Amino acid sequence: MGVFVFLPLVLPLTAWPVARLAEQHLHPRSATRLLAGVAAVLAVCSTLCLALIMVVGTAQLPGNPLPDGWSDPEVRAAVPYDEVAGKAAIPALLAVAVAGGRTLWRHLRVRRRATRALAGLPGSPVAVLPDSAPYAYALPSRRPGRGRIVVSTAMLARLDSRERRALFAHERAHLTGRHHRYLLAVQLAARANPFLLPLRTATEFCAERWADEEAARAVGDRRATARAVGKAALVTGGAPLAGLASFAAPGPVPRRVAALLGPGPPARSLPPALTPAGLATLVAAAGTLASALSSVNATVALFLVLHAATPL
C-alpha cells in the first residue's frame, strides 16, 4: 500500500495536456468520449483511495466503528498509516459526498422542472413554448429516442429557415449522442477531485462542438450553422435551465463559430503517437492506468491485511 495510495489523488494532473490538445486535434465526438472516460476513471480511483486513507488513518481514533483488531500493532506495521492524512480525509470525503449529492439533486431537479414546463403540450419531438425569452435546449429521456427539443418562439423568430434547421439538428445530436450523460459524468468527477476541472470544461466544449458538427453535416452549410450559433449566443442571456445541453450554451462561443467557419475536424479517433496530441493522450492513458493500478493494489492489500486481522 504505502505512499502509492496517495498517487490517484494527484494523477489527474497527467490529463491536463490532453484536455486542451484533444479538442484541437481530435474529432469532437472522440474527444468527448475520451475526456469523459478518463475523468470518470480518475475520479473513481481518487475517491476510493481517499476512503482507504481514511480507514487506515483513523483506526487509532477512539470510538471508531472499526474492529479492534484493525488497530493492533501488527496491523499497523503491515499497513502504513498517517493519522493526520486519515483525519483530513474525513471532511474531504464528506465534501465529495455532499458536492456529488448536490450535483445529482440539481440535475434531477432541472429535469423535473423542464418536464413540468411541457405538461399539457402534445408529445411531439419538438416542443415550441410561447416565450419572449430566446432559448433552445435538449431535454433527454431515460428511454432512448424519447427525448424532446424545447425551443421558444422568440428564438425561432430570430433565425431564418436554414438556421432553424441547424438549431434542430444541433439539439437532436445532443439527444442522439446522449451528451447529458457525458456532461453529468464530468461534473461529478470535478466534484470528486478539483484537479479534474479542466477535463470538465474541455468535455463541455467538445460536446457542443460535436453537436455543431452534426448540425453542419445535416444542414450541409457550415456558415449557416456558424451564423445560427452566433445569433443564438448574442440574443440568449444564458441557458434557461442550467445543466441541460443548450444551443447557446455558456462558454467559448467564438471558438465554436471559428471552428465552423474553418474546415471540418479530422475523422480519426486517436491522434498519431508522435505528435503533441498523441503524446498527451499517451500520458493521460498512462496516468489513468497508474491510478487504476494504484487504487486496486491499495484496496487488495488493505483487504487482505485487515481481513486477516478481523476476528471471526
N, C-alpha and C positions, 0 to 999 in steps of 0.2 A: 504494500500500500504506500507507505512513506509519503514523500513530497509529491509523488505523481498524482495524488488525489486532488491537488490544487491546480494541476495543469488545465483541466477543462474550463476553469473559471477565466483563464486568460487566453486560451487558444482561439476564441473568436476574433482576436486581433489579426490572425492569419488570413481572415476572409475579407479584410478591408480593401486590399488592392483589387480583388475580383469584383467587389461591389461597384466599383467605378468603371473598371475596364469591360465588364460583361455587357453593360448597357450600351457601350460604344462599339463593340466588336462582335456581338452575338445577335442573332435574331431575338427580338423581344420575347417571343414565346419560350425559347430555350433559356434566355437569361432569367425570366420569371421563375421557371421551374427549378433551375439550378440554385438561384439565390434563396428561394423559399425552402428548398430541401436542405441546403447547408445550414440555414438559420434554425430550422426545426431540430435537426440533429444536435447542433451545438447547444441549443437551449436545453434540450432534454438532458444532455450529458452534464452541463454545468449545474443544473438543478439537482440531479442525482448526487453529484459529488458534494454539493453544499449540504445535502441531507446526511451524507456519510460523515462529513466533518462534524456536523452537529452531534450525531450519535456517538462518535468516538470521543469527541472533546468534552461531552457533558456526562460521561459515565461516572465521574467522580463527584458530581454535584449532589448534595443531599436532596432527597425527595424525588429523584428522577424515577420514572416508571420502568427503567431497565432492570433486568435480572441482576441480583447481587454478584453473580459470577462474572459479569462483564467488567467489573472494576477490580478484579483480582490482580495482584502484581504480575502474575504470569501472562495474563491477557494484555496488560498494559505494556509489557516488554515485547510481546509479539505484534501488537498493533500500535505504531507510533501515534501519539495523540498530542493535541495542543489545546489546552483549556481555554486560552484567550480566543483562538480561532473558533473553537466549539461554541463558546458563549456568544461570539459575534454572529455565528451562523444562525442562531435562533431568530433574532429580529430580521436578519436578511431573508430567511425562508418565509417568515410571516409577511414581509413586504412583497415577496414574489407571489405568495398566495393571494394576498389582498389585491395587488395590481392585476393579476391574471383574472381573478374573480370579477373585478370591476369591468375589465375589458369584455369578458363574456357577457356579463349582465347588460352592459351598454349596447353590445351587438344585438342581443335578443330584444332589448327594448326598442331599438331603432327599427328592427324588422317588424315588431308588433305595431309600432306607430305607422309605418308605411302601409302595412296590411289594413289597418283600420281606416286609413285615408281613402282606400279603394273600395270600402264597403258600399254596396249598392250599385256599383258600376258593373257593366257587362264583363264577363270573364274572358275578354279578348286578350291577345298577347300584348297589345298596346293600350295603355290607359292614358287618355288625354284629360287633364284636370283644368278646369276653368280658373286660372290664377294669373294675377298681374305680375307675379314674380317669375322670371325666366329660369327654368331648371329642367334637367333631364337626368334620370338615373335608372339603373337596373335593379330590380327587386327580385332576388333569387328565390327559389323554392327548394324544399327538401327533395322533391321529386324532379329528376331531370326533364327538361322540356316544358315545365310548368311555370317558369319564371316569367316576369312581366316587365315591359318597358314603360316607365312612367315619365310623362313629359307634360309641361304646362303649355297652355295656349299662347302665353307670352313668348316662350322660347320658339315655338313654331312660327309665330308672326315675324320673327327676326331673321329667319333663314329662308333661302329660296328652295326650290324643289330638289335640286341636286344636293344641297347642303342638308336638307332634311333626310334624304336617303343616307347620307354619311352618318348623321346622328343615329338613326335607327340601326344601321349596320354596326356602329361602334358599340351601342348598348347590347345588341344581340350577341356580339362577340364576347362581351363580359359574361353573359348568361351561358352561352355555349361552352366557353372555356372554364366555367366555374371559378372565375377570378376571385370571388369573395372568399373562397377557401384559402387561397394563397395569401390574401391580404390579412385574414384573421390569423393565419399561422405566424406570419412575421410580426404582427402586432403582439401576440402572446410571447413570441421569442424575445422581442425587445423588452418586454416587461420582466422576463426571467433573467436577462443579462443585458445591462446597458451597452456593453460592447457590441451588441448586435443592432444598434440603432442605424448605422449606415446601411446595413442589409435591408432593413425595413424600408428606408427611404428609397433605395435603389429598386426594390421589388415593386413598390407602389408606382414608381415612374415606368418601369418596364411593363407592368400590367396595362397601363394606359397606352403605352406605345404599341403593345400587342393589339389592343382593340383598334387603335388608329390604323395600323397596317391592314387589319382585316377589313376595316371600313373603306380604306383606299382601294383595296382589291375588289371589294363588292361594287363600289361605285365606278371604278375604272378611271378615276381622276384624283390624283394626289393633291393637286392645287385646290380643288373644290373641298376636299376633306380638310386641308390646312385652313382654308377660309372659315369653314364651319367651326373648327376648334377655336380659332382666334376670335370669331364673333361671339361664341358662347362664353369664352373667358372674359370678354370685355363687358358683357351685359349681366353676367352672373356674379353676385356678391359672394358666393360660396355655396357649397353643397347644401341643399335643404335638409338632408339627413346625413350627418357626418357618419362615415363608416361604410356607406354604400358607394359602389363604383359609379362615378358621375361623369357626364360628358365633359364638363368644365371643372374637373377635379382640381382642388388647390395644388399648387406645385409649379414646376418649371414648364409652364405652357409655352413660352417662347422656344424652348428646346424641342418640344413636340412639333411645333409649327415648322421650325427649321428642318427637322428630320423629314417631315412630309414633303417639304419643298425640294429636298435632295433625292438622290437615288434610293431605291429600296434597300432594306438591310440584307446582309448576307444570309443565305439559306442554311448554312452549316449549323449544326447543333453545338459543336465544340470548336474552339479556335485552334490553329496549328500550335504544336507544342513549343516551337522555338520562336515565339512572339511574346510581347509583354502580356497580352491577354491569356495566352496559353500557359505561360509560367505562373501567372496569378491564379489561374484555375488549378494548376497542379499544387501550388502552395496551399490553396484553400482546401483541396481534397486531402492533402497530407495532414493539415491541421484538424480536419473533421475526423479522419481516420484515427489520428493520435488521441483525439478527445474521446472517441468511442472506445478505443482500446484501454485508455487510462481509466475510464469510468467502469468498464466491465472488469478490469483487473482489480480495481479497488473494491468493487462490490463482491466479487467472488472471494477475495482474500478476507474481507471483513466477515462475510457469511460463514466461511469455514472456521475461522478462529472463534467467532462468537457462538457458533453452533456447538463447538466442542466445549465452550465454557458455560453453556447454559445447562443447568441441572434438569434432569428428567422429572 
